[in-house]
Amino acid sequence: MLRVRNWRQWMMPGMQTDYRVYSAIYMFFSALIICLCAIFSTPAFSETRVVSSGLPDLNSAPSQYAGFARLLDDDSILVPEELLDINKNIRRIAFYHNGDRLHRKIPKQVHLMIENKLFGKFMGLGRFEVIDCIECRTTRVNFEDSRMHISQSAQSNQDLRELSKKVRVDAFLLWSASVHENKFTVNLRMISAKSNEILWLKEYVKKTTREQEELEFESIEMEFTVSALGLSSTRPGVALVSDAKLDSVSAFGIRRRESTSLNKEIEYSLGVEYFKNFSGTDEFSVSGFNLEGRIFVNIAAMQDWVPTKAYLGVGQAFFSGSHGLMMKFGLEFPFVTNGFMSLGAVHLVSKEVEWDSNTDYADKSEFGGSGLDLTLGYRF
């Protein structure tokens, strides 16, 4: 009997090639079927996912970055008038951070943002030459008794004086920043490089809530104002009595003022003021309220001189049994810390007012017209 020990040798060469192809295809599909069976036979695992509503948490504290940015972007921060009394020989200054950044209480990106904004503020004043002091930002890390000690370049007043000689500055501006809940604080101290004398110090504070941050309000402030409004009236005299004239009234107001990130050059306010005459009270008795909305626009051409804003206000006045439209426009200037002064014009649509009975004068006359508007205000 003929025996074939290797049946592949018995097959023709072409048949051997077809067999290899068929075997490979068979093995591929077999492996695919096994994988599919394993997948569908495996029990499904339960998965738990946390689904959030996507709504902002208005009760949580605002982010440090947004809080300090709103504080340092405020136009009332570091106005030139605050530094006018410093010795004119102090020209070159360097920033030196002496706060708790080393203890990681303020993130690095927030620390750099605060420093950059302070650089920009002082450079924009045109009063100082700001020097980039690399040594002022250098920290030292030492290990003693298995403890890590972090320190800065200057550990004493003598070190600070020696450092000033290396970087050739007239003074150091020591700054620190802190935050507690919704209150953001930046402290500044200018120290003489020669004597370590404190030349100037300031603390800036702003409260920012999460709601303000979500609404993208850069600042929300309240203002108290005292104004002299050039509103007038003439009360005709009877017989030989001369006419009585009223030239102005005094006003006391409170306003809510805000700006948004949509356009930092524009601010808005809504306020109410009470006005009354304190002169000519025997012939006139005017008192009333004015509810006013106002818009402020920065004048870019004045930024290098005195930060100036143009304003336009429209309100409705209610006085002595009458009411009328009141309009104001003019310019606003910074005045001392957190204070401001505005000079402009006011116009009140004239209305007839019935005065207290007086036999020497007519019972009625018109009150209103156009005049000057001089206002002093304070932000808090």
Secondary structure, 3 states (H helix, E strand, C coil): CCCCCCHHHHCCHHHHHHHHHHHHHHHHHHHHHHHHHHHHHCCCCCCCCCCCCCCCCCCCCCCHHHHHHHHHCCCCCCCHHHHCCCCCCCCEEEEEECCCHHHCCCCHHHHHHHHHHHHHHHHHHCCCEEECCCHHHCEEEEEECCEEEEEECCCCHHHHHHHHHHHCCCEEEEEEEEEECCEEEEEEEEEECCCCCEEEEEEEEEECCHHHHHCCEEEEEEEEEEEEECCEEEECECCCCCCEEECCEEEEEEEEEEEECCCCCEEEEEEEEEEECCCCCCCCCCEEEEEEEEEEEECHHHCCCCCCEEEEEEEEEEECCEEEEEEEEEEEEECCCCEEEEEEEEEEEEEEEECCCCCCECCEEEEEEEEEEEEEEEEC
